[in-house]
Amino acid sequence: MSAGRKRGLWGTRFGFYLAAIGSAFGLGNLWRFPYVTVENGGGAFVLLYVLFAICIGLPLLIGELMLGKLSRKSVVQASLSLDEGDGKSFASLAPLPRSKTSWAWIGRFSAFACLLILAYYAVISGWVLHFLMQFFFGHLMSGSYDAENSLRVLRENGWLQILLASVHLLLSLIVVAKGVQEGMEKWVSNAMPVFVVLLIVLVTKSLSLQTAPDALRFLFYPDFTKLTPFSMLHALGHVFFTLSIGIGTMVTFGSYLNEQTHLPSAGFRVTSIDTLISLFAGLLIFPLLAGATPKNVGPELLFQTLPGLLQSLDNGFLFGMAFFICLYLAALGASIGLLESVVANVLDMTGLSRAKATWLTGGAAFLFAIIPALSTSSFRRVKIHGYGLLDILDTVLINGILPLAALGLALAVASKLKPASMEAEFVNDDSIATRKMYKHWCFVMRWAAPTTIMLAFLLAGWGIVRTFLFSGI
Ligand code: PHE
């Protein structure tokens, strides 16, 4: 069986879009976007996020898809090929004297980061399962849902979190073990319509609330004085997280694309739909929150404040259930994408069957999930500057490792892929605009994205120094 056949290809043209959007749209949009936006002061941060999604996220997304499509490999093997060259797409054998830097490490770094993010993600998805069940059974048994108590039970019970994370991982494993077409593609095409309908119903309801104008002002009126030295890195990290870039997911998805797919158009569709859905999530959540002063601005924002508010609406039970089902479908779709990209690496590197590779990866993710799952119980005393282990993990993974991996991949693609191959993927002969866009894309990959990411790190570093200086440590 050829490598391509063993790895699989999308069954239909929509297969890629469904999977890429299913993986891009997840807890990042519904759970993380609202609290990061609150932490960074609202409108100005949203503007920064949208700007970075289009100017930095989109070009990097196209670059990762290109690496996958040209190499037909996942990120670990693809980055090894960048050094080895194949005489066709990769520059090592190209006549031009190109960069001698080895980029083999970036693939391993990205794939490992993907495994860690999968583990962290499984724990938060387990939370969603917990609140979904609490909401449902709470209403069934006593006619209401006690948000505070549900959160307390979860926080104090690390084993419960481990159990929930493993149930979630198991569901993702079952889908991924079936293969690209039968598993991920089929699952997403069934879940996506349900998800979209629920989201539209919820947003319509939210926008009909009296608090909607305040929420819109918070979300769209930019007050730049609210930004902090960390906001730039937070916005970039969140763009990479929500678009699923930096950790090889899009390299894997690109490797399943058929020859005819025009990468810039595919990248544009995925980026614009994902960004729109984030803004939709904001429209859903902020009108509800504007009626309350959240007790906890952080990872718990959504679970503590929102369900209580939802159940106070007319037909609150139905809206609450719709919300949690939406959230869980999003979490599962994204986890399937994360798992698929690690499994594809294992498949490329070993001779294992898909089923074995999937279970092996699931086992490793389970082990890594134990630490975040115990963060609010056994490890609750681990704190840096008032931030708990979960906050620290979130920051290290999403605001640290992810931008670094995205930076490495952008430079690897720009310096090692053969210019002629990149141009052929990018430029569509019928459109002069794509030729101009290609030049801009090269500029962003080589200069604009690396400089922006470095600047964001510098600013955040300055922010840390300033915090310590002012707190007198
Ligand atoms: N994009 C997903 C979200 O927003 C998370 C994710 C990251 C999924 C990386 C796959 C790869 O929730």
Boltz pocket constraint, residues with backbone or C-beta under 6 A from the ligand:
constraints:
  - pocket:
      binder: B
      contacts: [[A, 23], [A, 24], [A, 25], [A, 26], [A, 27], [A, 28], [A, 29], [A, 117], [A, 240], [A, 241], [A, 242], [A, 243], [A, 244], [A, 245], [A, 247], [A, 249], [A, 330], [A, 334], [A, 335], [A, 337], [A, 338]]
      max_distance: 6.0
